[in-house]
Amino acid sequence: MNRRVLRILVRERAKHRCEYFHLPDFAAPASSFHVEHIVAKQHGGSNEEDNCSWSCHRCNFSKGPNLSSRDSITGNIVRLFHPRNQDWMRHFE
């Protein structure tokens, strides 16, 4: 699938919102939104539509290729939010 078609499909599926922060893409220039790999290619992620999310530049650059991070309150290592497998409201309660 070419990049332009993938970008359109991913954006439509996300209902024009960042899948991590839920910022609507009309609130920022669309060029500042990215088709982001949920699981980075360096960790075995693919370019398939299911592994791609619509992400604002802040979320994409903050997440980078990471799959987990340290919880600032507990100090535990936790998996980052996965927009295909997790419910946003439940994850961020």
C-alpha positions as CSV (number, residue, x, y, z in Angstrom):
1,M,0.0,0.0,0.0
2,N,1.4,3.4,-0.8
3,R,2.1,6.0,1.9
4,R,-0.6,8.4,0.8
5,V,-3.3,5.7,0.9
6,L,-2.1,4.4,4.2
7,R,-2.2,8.0,5.7
8,I,-5.8,8.5,4.5
9,L,-6.9,5.1,5.9
10,V,-5.2,5.6,9.3
11,R,-6.5,9.1,9.6
12,E,-10.1,8.1,8.8
13,R,-10.0,5.1,11.2
14,A,-8.8,7.5,14.0
15,K,-11.7,9.9,13.2
16,H,-9.2,12.6,12.6
17,R,-7.9,12.5,16.2
18,C,-4.5,11.6,17.7
19,E,-5.0,8.1,18.9
20,Y,-2.8,8.7,22.0
21,F,-3.9,12.2,23.2
22,H,-7.3,12.5,21.3
23,L,-6.4,16.0,20.0
24,P,-8.4,16.6,16.8
25,D,-6.2,17.1,13.9
26,F,-8.1,20.2,12.8
27,A,-6.7,21.9,16.0
28,A,-3.2,21.7,14.5
29,P,-1.9,21.7,11.0
30,A,-2.5,18.2,9.5
31,S,1.2,18.1,8.5
32,S,2.0,17.9,12.3
33,F,0.2,14.6,12.5
34,H,2.0,11.4,11.6
35,V,1.3,7.8,10.7
36,E,3.2,6.3,13.6
37,H,4.3,2.7,14.1
38,I,2.7,1.4,17.4
39,V,5.4,-1.2,17.5
40,A,8.5,0.3,16.0
41,K,10.0,-1.4,13.0
42,Q,13.2,-1.9,15.0
43,H,11.2,-4.1,17.4
44,G,9.6,-6.2,14.6
45,G,6.7,-3.9,13.9
46,S,5.3,-3.8,10.3
47,N,4.0,-1.1,8.0
48,E,0.6,-2.8,8.0
49,E,-2.4,-0.6,8.8
50,D,-3.1,-2.4,12.1
51,N,0.4,-1.4,13.4
52,C,-0.1,2.2,12.4
53,S,-1.8,5.0,14.4
54,W,-2.7,8.6,13.7
55,S,-0.5,10.6,16.1
56,C,0.2,14.2,16.8
57,H,3.9,15.2,16.6
58,R,4.1,15.5,20.4
59,C,2.9,12.0,21.1
60,N,5.0,10.5,18.3
61,F,8.2,12.2,19.3
62,S,7.6,11.5,23.0
63,K,6.9,7.8,22.4
64,G,9.6,7.3,19.9
65,P,10.4,3.6,19.4
66,N,9.6,2.8,23.0
67,L,7.2,0.0,24.0
68,S,7.4,0.7,27.8
69,S,8.4,3.4,30.3
70,R,8.9,3.9,34.0
71,D,5.8,5.0,35.9
72,S,6.7,8.3,37.6
73,I,4.6,7.4,40.7
74,T,5.4,3.8,41.3
75,G,8.8,3.5,39.6
76,N,7.5,0.3,37.9
77,I,8.2,-0.4,34.2
78,V,4.8,-0.3,32.4
79,R,3.8,-0.9,28.8
80,L,2.8,2.2,26.8
81,F,-0.8,2.7,25.6
82,H,-1.6,0.6,22.6
83,P,-4.5,2.1,20.6
84,R,-5.5,-1.1,18.9
85,N,-5.5,-3.3,22.0
86,Q,-6.5,-1.0,24.9
87,D,-9.4,1.2,25.8
88,W,-8.3,4.9,26.1
89,M,-10.6,5.8,29.0
90,R,-9.8,2.8,31.0
91,H,-6.0,3.1,30.4
92,F,-5.9,6.8,31.5
93,E,-8.3,6.7,34.5
